[in-house]
């Protein structure tokens, strides 16, 4: 019974992380409009816009895993278990922590309350995703 509770808690947590990440990334992608020239200049500015698309993909994966329990999409992104899988998971863990802090810091410079809340939600969801990787198989 304890194993079933652990599995359900893991899936519920993944669903909540996926919903937060996917929802906030979708809101931010749809409300913040960039032209092609602005997208090319994003690399030079303090703007995490490209990471919203990463949030869409990861949020969708977490949402699907939380609802169905199917790990095929997770293995498509992270790779099957092999000798180097742990290194990839560690690099994604560090990426999630750094990008979450980066997006959270960017939220301090926004003026709109909805945009600020969406940015904070996106940053927190990246950090929670990184922490949840430690519990994934």
Beta strands, then each sheet from edge to edge (+ up, - down):
end
